[in-house]
Amino acid sequence: MNTPLDTEQIRSLLVSASPGEWLAADPHFPDVPRVVNQWHYTIAEVAGHGWDTDTERANAALIAAAPALILSLCDALDEARATLANERGEGEAPGVGWGWTTTAHLTGLWFKRTKTNESIVQRTTSRGWYWTDYDHGFSLKNIYPTARAAMIAADKARSPA
């Protein structure tokens, strides 16, 4: 069965697991490959044949790193999904005030209006997305690989230093 990953469910599982940093070695028993929490309670003991302690320690290190790695992968997956949605003119924009517009004079682009300027993020034919700010006749154009990256760059360029 090919089910999309539910990152919120995965995050919930991580929150339900033993809290705090997981350590790949117990300072009280340094020769036993095990994973312990910050209070040195055992989370997992890595059992092997006893003759390959380097592999057992590597397994313990992987298990100890798993929560942080999984959280990082969930963050990357959520960002990739948001980027793909923005490419289609869907989903949440990465900054406040951006909206997808399909009005009569502005079709298929991201648009943001503030008191002092207007920003537009629009797809080029083949090179990616560009953003343009119109501020008292001034226009600045930059090309980015995704709509999301262009919106983030436009917001950074317009934020007070």
CYANA upper distance limits for C-alpha pairs under 8 A (distance plus 0.5 A):
  6 ASP  CA     10 ILE  CA      6.90
  7 THR  CA     11 ARG  CA      6.54
  7 THR  CA     74 CYS  CA      6.11
  7 THR  CA     77 LEU  CA      8.48
  7 THR  CA     78 ASP  CA      7.93
  8 GLU  CA     12 SER  CA      6.62
  9 GLN  CA     13 LEU  CA      6.84
 10 ILE  CA     14 LEU  CA      6.85
 10 ILE  CA     74 CYS  CA      8.35
 11 ARG  CA     15 VAL  CA      6.73
 11 ARG  CA     71 LEU  CA      7.45
 11 ARG  CA     74 CYS  CA      8.31
 12 SER  CA     16 SER  CA      6.72
 13 LEU  CA     17 ALA  CA      6.80
 14 LEU  CA     67 PRO  CA      7.02
 14 LEU  CA     71 LEU  CA      8.47
 15 VAL  CA     19 PRO  CA      7.67
 18 SER  CA     37 ASN  CA      7.59
 18 SER  CA     43 ILE  CA      8.12
 19 PRO  CA     37 ASN  CA      7.92
 20 GLY  CA     37 ASN  CA      6.99
 20 GLY  CA     38 GLN  CA      6.57
 21 GLU  CA     37 ASN  CA      6.49
 21 GLU  CA     38 GLN  CA      6.26
 22 TRP  CA     35 VAL  CA      7.02
 22 TRP  CA     36 VAL  CA      6.19
 22 TRP  CA     37 ASN  CA      5.05
 22 TRP  CA     38 GLN  CA      6.86
 22 TRP  CA     64 ALA  CA      5.45
 22 TRP  CA     65 ALA  CA      7.63
 23 LEU  CA     35 VAL  CA      6.05
 23 LEU  CA     36 VAL  CA      5.79
 23 LEU  CA     37 ASN  CA      6.53
 23 LEU  CA     38 GLN  CA      7.64
 23 LEU  CA     61 ALA  CA      8.04
 23 LEU  CA     64 ALA  CA      6.05
 24 ALA  CA     33 PRO  CA      7.79
 24 ALA  CA     34 ARG  CA      6.65
 24 ALA  CA     35 VAL  CA      5.24
 24 ALA  CA     36 VAL  CA      7.24
 24 ALA  CA     57 ARG  CA      7.82
 24 ALA  CA     60 ALA  CA      5.67
 24 ALA  CA     61 ALA  CA      5.23
 24 ALA  CA     62 LEU  CA      8.48
 24 ALA  CA     63 ILE  CA      8.08
 24 ALA  CA     64 ALA  CA      5.86
 25 ALA  CA     29 PHE  CA      8.15
 25 ALA  CA     30 PRO  CA      6.52
 25 ALA  CA     32 VAL  CA      7.95
 25 ALA  CA     33 PRO  CA      6.68
 25 ALA  CA     34 ARG  CA      6.23
 25 ALA  CA     35 VAL  CA      6.44
 25 ALA  CA     36 VAL  CA      7.36
 25 ALA  CA     57 ARG  CA      8.49
 25 ALA  CA     60 ALA  CA      8.07
 26 ASP  CA     30 PRO  CA      6.05
 26 ASP  CA     32 VAL  CA      8.02
 26 ASP  CA     33 PRO  CA      8.36
 26 ASP  CA     34 ARG  CA      7.16
 26 ASP  CA     35 VAL  CA      7.51
 26 ASP  CA     36 VAL  CA      6.66
 26 ASP  CA     40 HIS  CA      6.91
 27 PRO  CA     40 HIS  CA      8.49
 32 VAL  CA     45 GLU  CA      8.49
 33 PRO  CA     45 GLU  CA      6.86
 33 PRO  CA     46 VAL  CA      6.04
 33 PRO  CA     47 ALA  CA      8.18
 33 PRO  CA     53 THR  CA      8.06
 33 PRO  CA     56 GLU  CA      6.58
 33 PRO  CA     57 ARG  CA      5.85
 33 PRO  CA     60 ALA  CA      6.66
 34 ARG  CA     42 THR  CA      7.49
 34 ARG  CA     43 ILE  CA      8.09
 34 ARG  CA     44 ALA  CA      6.14
 34 ARG  CA     45 GLU  CA      4.67
 34 ARG  CA     46 VAL  CA      5.87
 34 ARG  CA     57 ARG  CA      8.26
 34 ARG  CA     60 ALA  CA      6.26
 35 VAL  CA     42 THR  CA      6.47
 35 VAL  CA     43 ILE  CA      5.91
 35 VAL  CA     44 ALA  CA      5.55
 35 VAL  CA     45 GLU  CA      6.73
 35 VAL  CA     46 VAL  CA      8.28
 35 VAL  CA     60 ALA  CA      6.31
 35 VAL  CA     61 ALA  CA      8.18
 35 VAL  CA     63 ILE  CA      7.61
 35 VAL  CA     64 ALA  CA      6.43
 36 VAL  CA     40 HIS  CA      5.48
 36 VAL  CA     41 TYR  CA      5.71
 36 VAL  CA     42 THR  CA      4.88
 36 VAL  CA     43 ILE  CA      5.64
 36 VAL  CA     44 ALA  CA      7.51
 36 VAL  CA     64 ALA  CA      8.40
 37 ASN  CA     41 TYR  CA      6.06
 37 ASN  CA     42 THR  CA      7.19
 37 ASN  CA     43 ILE  CA      7.16
 44 ALA  CA     60 ALA  CA      8.50
 45 GLU  CA     60 ALA  CA      8.24
 46 VAL  CA     56 GLU  CA      6.55
 46 VAL  CA     57 ARG  CA      8.32
 46 VAL  CA     59 ASN  CA      7.53
 46 VAL  CA     60 ALA  CA      6.68
 47 ALA  CA     56 GLU  CA      7.58
 48 GLY  CA     52 ASP  CA      7.85
 48 GLY  CA     53 THR  CA      8.37
 48 GLY  CA     56 GLU  CA      6.99
 52 ASP  CA     56 GLU  CA      7.02
 53 THR  CA     57 ARG  CA      6.48
 54 ASP  CA     58 ALA  CA      6.65
 55 THR  CA     59 ASN  CA      6.58
 56 GLU  CA     60 ALA  CA      6.72
 57 ARG  CA     61 ALA  CA      6.61
 58 ALA  CA     62 LEU  CA      6.69
 59 ASN  CA     63 ILE  CA      6.74
 60 ALA  CA     64 ALA  CA      6.58
 61 ALA  CA     65 ALA  CA      6.63
 62 LEU  CA     66 ALA  CA      6.51
 65 ALA  CA     69 LEU  CA      6.62
 66 ALA  CA     70 ILE  CA      6.33
 67 PRO  CA     71 LEU  CA      6.63
 68 ALA  CA     72 SER  CA      6.63
 69 LEU  CA     73 LEU  CA      6.68
 70 ILE  CA     74 CYS  CA      6.65
 71 LEU  CA     75 ASP  CA      6.73
 72 SER  CA     76 ALA  CA      6.73
 73 LEU  CA     77 LEU  CA      6.54
 74 CYS  CA     78 ASP  CA      6.56
 75 ASP  CA     79 GLU  CA      6.67
 76 ALA  CA     80 ALA  CA      6.61
 77 LEU  CA     81 ARG  CA      6.62
 78 ASP  CA     82 ALA  CA      6.65
 79 GLU  CA     83 THR  CA      6.57
 80 ALA  CA     84 LEU  CA      6.71
 81 ARG  CA     85 ALA  CA      6.68
 82 ALA  CA     86 ASN  CA      6.64
 82 ALA  CA     91 GLY  CA      7.02
 82 ALA  CA     92 GLU  CA      7.59
 83 THR  CA     87 GLU  CA      6.77
 83 THR  CA    146 THR  CA      7.60
 83 THR  CA    147 ALA  CA      7.85
 83 THR  CA    148 ARG  CA      6.26
 84 LEU  CA     88 ARG  CA      7.20
 85 ALA  CA     89 GLY  CA      6.87
 85 ALA  CA     90 GLU  CA      5.32
 85 ALA  CA     91 GLY  CA      5.88
 86 ASN  CA     90 GLU  CA      5.60
 86 ASN  CA     91 GLY  CA      6.50
 86 ASN  CA     92 GLU  CA      7.88
 86 ASN  CA     93 ALA  CA      7.29
 86 ASN  CA    147 ALA  CA      6.70
 86 ASN  CA    148 ARG  CA      6.77
 87 GLU  CA    146 THR  CA      7.27
 87 GLU  CA    147 ALA  CA      6.32
 87 GLU  CA    148 ARG  CA      8.12
 89 GLY  CA    100 TRP  CA      6.20
 89 GLY  CA    108 GLY  CA      7.73
 89 GLY  CA    109 LEU  CA      7.78
 89 GLY  CA    110 TRP  CA      7.88
 90 GLU  CA    100 TRP  CA      7.92
 93 ALA  CA     98 TRP  CA      6.54
 93 ALA  CA     99 GLY  CA      7.80
 93 ALA  CA    148 ARG  CA      7.50
 93 ALA  CA    151 MET  CA      8.28
 94 PRO  CA    148 ARG  CA      7.00
 94 PRO  CA    151 MET  CA      7.52
 94 PRO  CA    152 ILE  CA      7.05
 95 GLY  CA    151 MET  CA      7.80
 95 GLY  CA    152 ILE  CA      7.44
 95 GLY  CA    155 ASP  CA      7.74
 97 GLY  CA    112 LYS  CA      6.15
 97 GLY  CA    113 ARG  CA      7.81
 98 TRP  CA    110 TRP  CA      6.84
 98 TRP  CA    111 PHE  CA      6.10
 98 TRP  CA    112 LYS  CA      5.27
 99 GLY  CA    110 TRP  CA      5.99
 99 GLY  CA    111 PHE  CA      5.95
 99 GLY  CA    112 LYS  CA      7.02
100 TRP  CA    108 GLY  CA      7.39
100 TRP  CA    109 LEU  CA      6.26
100 TRP  CA    110 TRP  CA      5.04
100 TRP  CA    111 PHE  CA      6.79
101 THR  CA    106 LEU  CA      6.94
101 THR  CA    107 THR  CA      6.51
101 THR  CA    108 GLY  CA      6.39
101 THR  CA    109 LEU  CA      6.27
101 THR  CA    110 TRP  CA      6.70
101 THR  CA    111 PHE  CA      7.18
102 THR  CA    106 LEU  CA      6.33
102 THR  CA    107 THR  CA      4.61
102 THR  CA    108 GLY  CA      5.82
102 THR  CA    109 LEU  CA      7.80
103 THR  CA    107 THR  CA      6.19
108 GLY  CA    122 GLN  CA      7.95
109 LEU  CA    120 ILE  CA      7.46
109 LEU  CA    121 VAL  CA      6.37
109 LEU  CA    122 GLN  CA      5.38
109 LEU  CA    123 ARG  CA      7.86
110 TRP  CA    120 ILE  CA      6.27
110 TRP  CA    121 VAL  CA      5.46
110 TRP  CA    122 GLN  CA      6.96
111 PHE  CA    118 GLU  CA      7.93
111 PHE  CA    119 SER  CA      6.33
111 PHE  CA    120 ILE  CA      5.18
111 PHE  CA    121 VAL  CA      6.91
112 LYS  CA    118 GLU  CA      6.23
112 LYS  CA    119 SER  CA      5.59
112 LYS  CA    120 ILE  CA      6.99
113 ARG  CA    117 ASN  CA      6.59
113 ARG  CA    118 GLU  CA      4.90
113 ARG  CA    119 SER  CA      6.84
114 THR  CA    118 GLU  CA      6.70
116 THR  CA    135 ASP  CA      7.19
117 ASN  CA    133 ASP  CA      7.25
117 ASN  CA    134 TYR  CA      6.25
117 ASN  CA    135 ASP  CA      5.33
117 ASN  CA    136 HIS  CA      8.27
118 GLU  CA    133 ASP  CA      6.16
118 GLU  CA    134 TYR  CA      5.87
118 GLU  CA    135 ASP  CA      7.38
119 SER  CA    131 TRP  CA      7.35
119 SER  CA    132 THR  CA      6.15
119 SER  CA    133 ASP  CA      4.92
119 SER  CA    134 TYR  CA      6.99
119 SER  CA    154 ALA  CA      7.86
120 ILE  CA    131 TRP  CA      5.94
120 ILE  CA    132 THR  CA      5.78
120 ILE  CA    133 ASP  CA      6.99
121 VAL  CA    129 TRP  CA      7.12
121 VAL  CA    130 TYR  CA      6.10
121 VAL  CA    131 TRP  CA      4.79
121 VAL  CA    132 THR  CA      7.07
121 VAL  CA    147 ALA  CA      7.16
121 VAL  CA    150 ALA  CA      7.08
121 VAL  CA    151 MET  CA      7.13
122 GLN  CA    129 TRP  CA      5.99
122 GLN  CA    130 TYR  CA      6.10
122 GLN  CA    131 TRP  CA      6.97
122 GLN  CA    147 ALA  CA      7.88
123 ARG  CA    128 GLY  CA      6.32
123 ARG  CA    129 TRP  CA      4.74
123 ARG  CA    130 TYR  CA      6.84
123 ARG  CA    147 ALA  CA      7.98
124 THR  CA    128 GLY  CA      6.05
124 THR  CA    129 TRP  CA      6.07
124 THR  CA    130 TYR  CA      7.30
127 ARG  CA    143 ILE  CA      7.96
127 ARG  CA    145 PRO  CA      7.91
128 GLY  CA    143 ILE  CA      6.86
128 GLY  CA    144 TYR  CA      6.21
128 GLY  CA    145 PRO  CA      5.23
128 GLY  CA    146 THR  CA      6.72
128 GLY  CA    147 ALA  CA      8.42
129 TRP  CA    143 ILE  CA      5.94
129 TRP  CA    144 TYR  CA      5.65
129 TRP  CA    145 PRO  CA      6.53
129 TRP  CA    146 THR  CA      6.31
129 TRP  CA    147 ALA  CA      6.11
129 TRP  CA    150 ALA  CA      7.00
130 TYR  CA    141 LYS  CA      6.75
130 TYR  CA    142 ASN  CA      5.75
130 TYR  CA    143 ILE  CA      4.77
130 TYR  CA    144 TYR  CA      6.50
130 TYR  CA    147 ALA  CA      8.30
130 TYR  CA    150 ALA  CA      6.79
131 TRP  CA    140 LEU  CA      8.12
131 TRP  CA    141 LYS  CA      6.11
131 TRP  CA    142 ASN  CA      6.36
131 TRP  CA    143 ILE  CA      7.45
131 TRP  CA    150 ALA  CA      6.44
131 TRP  CA    151 MET  CA      7.73
131 TRP  CA    154 ALA  CA      7.07
132 THR  CA    139 SER  CA      6.53
132 THR  CA    140 LEU  CA      5.84
132 THR  CA    141 LYS  CA      5.44
132 THR  CA    142 ASN  CA      7.85
132 THR  CA    154 ALA  CA      8.43
133 ASP  CA    138 PHE  CA      7.76
133 ASP  CA    139 SER  CA      5.94
133 ASP  CA    140 LEU  CA      6.38
133 ASP  CA    141 LYS  CA      8.08
133 ASP  CA    154 ALA  CA      8.30
134 TYR  CA    138 PHE  CA      5.97
134 TYR  CA    139 SER  CA      5.69
134 TYR  CA    140 LEU  CA      8.23
135 ASP  CA    139 SER  CA      7.56
142 ASN  CA    150 ALA  CA      8.42
143 ILE  CA    150 ALA  CA      7.76
144 TYR  CA    149 ALA  CA      6.67
144 TYR  CA    150 ALA  CA      5.96
145 PRO  CA    149 ALA  CA      7.41
145 PRO  CA    150 ALA  CA      8.23
146 THR  CA    150 ALA  CA      6.87
147 ALA  CA    151 MET  CA      6.72
148 ARG  CA    152 ILE  CA      6.72
149 ALA  CA    153 ALA  CA      6.64
150 ALA  CA    154 ALA  CA      6.58
151 MET  CA    155 ASP  CA      6.66
152 ILE  CA    156 LYS  CA      6.70
153 ALA  CA    157 ALA  CA      6.58
154 ALA  CA    158 ARG  CA      6.76
155 ASP  CA    159 SER  CA      6.53
